[in-house]
């Protein structure tokens, strides 16, 4: 199963990327927006499923560890590996540096501060976090950034 998964994963990733770019071109959305929303969401669904199972089984440390670990891996590991194997340097669009990155750091700081203060992530904090994502996605699609 591991060998089959290792073969199928790049094939599925290629199909996802081609489909996302094609969909973006068809409806007139930039590659950046497709990458920050559709591709990010579809690659995060397995993490969501894992976290939901952990929450259902009342293993909150596993749920939080999965989320923190996957985000650290995505930011440091995946970007590091992609940059290392790329034949040229990866260009970072200016919008990422002026809007997306500061927003991500601000959101992480707010959520971390609230979680440390209370020691829990309750429904109101969860609603705040989801609301922040909805506003962010809206700004991406409307060009409000």
N, C-alpha and C positions, 0 to 999 in steps of 0.2 A: 504494500500500500504506500509506503514511503517513496519508493522508486516511481510508482505511477503518479503520485502527488507531485514529486519533483519534476516530472516531465510535463504534467498538465498545468502546473502553476504558471510557467512563463507563457504557455499558449493562451491560457485564460487571461493573463495580464495584457497580452498583446491585443486580444479581442476586446477587452474592456477599454483599452486606450484608443484603439481605432474607432470603436463604437461611440465613445465619448466625444472624440474630436469630430467625427462625422455628424453627431447630433448637434454639437455646438455650431458647426458650420451651417447646418440645415436651418437652425432657428436663429442664427445671427448672434451667438454668444461667443465671447473671446475664449481662447484656450486657457487663460488664467482663471476665468470664472468657472469653466468646466472642471479644471484641476482642483480648485478650492472648494467645490461643492459636490458635483456628481461623482467624480473619481474618488475624492476623499471619503464621501459617504459610503460608496460601494466597497471600498477597501476597509472601512471601519465596521461594517455590519458583522463580521465574525467576532470582533472584539465586543460589540454590543451584545451579541448572543451569549458569549462566554460570561460577560459581566452580569447579564440578567439571570443566568443559571446560578452563578455564585450568590447573587442577592436572594434569589428564591430559596437557596439552600442555607441562607443565613451565614454565609462566609464572607462578611464584609471586607476583611483584610485581603482576601483573594481578589475581590472585585476592585478595590482601590489600587492594589498592587498591579493588577492587569492594566488599568487605565494609566497609571503613572508610568509603568514600565514601557507600555506601547508608545506613549508620547515621547519619552526619552529616547527610545529606539528610533522612532521616526525622525526626530529632530537631529540627533547626533549620529546614529548608526547608519540609517538609510542615506542621509545626505552625504555622509563621509564615504560610504561605499560607492554611491553613484558618482561622486566627484573623483574618486580614485580611479575607477575603471573608465571614465569618460575620456575620449580622445582629446577633448579640449575642455577648458574651464566652463563650469555651468554659470551662465549669466543669470543674475537675479534682477528681475524687472524692478524699476523704480517704485512702482505701486506697492510691492511687497515690503520695501524698506521704509516707505513713508506712511503706509496705512496698515497693512496686514500684520507686520511684525510688532509695531507698537501696540496695536489692539490686542494681539495675542499675549504680549507681556503684561499689559494692563489687566486683562481678564484673568490671567494666571495669578497675578498678585492679589486681586480682589478675592478670588475663590480661595486661595491659600490662606489669606488673612481671616476670612470668615470661617473656614473650616478649623483653623487653629484656635480661634476664639471660642467656638462652641464645641469643637471636638466631634461634630457630626455634620452630615450634609442632609438637612431636612427638606421637606417639600418646598418651602419658600425659597431656599437657596437653589434647589434643583430647578424650580420655576424661573428664577433669576438667570441661571446659567443658560437654560434653554431659550429664554427670551433674548438674551444677548446674542445667541447664535442666530435666531430668527432675524434680528435687526441687522446683524452682520451680513447675512445672506441677502436680505433685502437691499442693503447698500451696494453689494456686489452687482446684483442684477440691474439696479437702477443707475449705476454709475455714480452713486453718491460719494464714492471715496475720492 
